[in-house]
Amino acid sequence: IEFIYSYYYNKVEYARFTSSLGKFVGFTQYGLKQADYWNSDTSYLAQLNAEKERYCLHNIGIWFSNI
């Protein structure tokens, strides 16, 4: 299970957080700057890493029981 949180502007993805990496990755020049800024904030990274447990792991039993 992987939690992915993407940021888009004008239908272009400029940054993404993935729980497998545990950090942000930038795809544009602006996205690289934002990713560096967000990666320096350890409390924000901890919050997003906890989202995997709060959102994904909580609902995985519900989704797979319907299959």
C-alpha positions, 0 to 999 in steps of 0.5 A: 500500500502506498499513499500518494499526494500530488500537487497540480497546476494547469493540469501539470503535476509539479510535486508529489509525496509518496509514502514509499520514499517518505519525501516530496519529489519535484517535477518542474523548476517550481516543484523542485523548490517547493519539494525542497521546502516541504522536505525540510519541514519534518513535522509536515513529512511526519503528518503525511507519513501518518496519512498512510496509516490513517487513511489507507490501512484503515480502509483496505479491509473495506475495499478488498472485502467487496472484491 
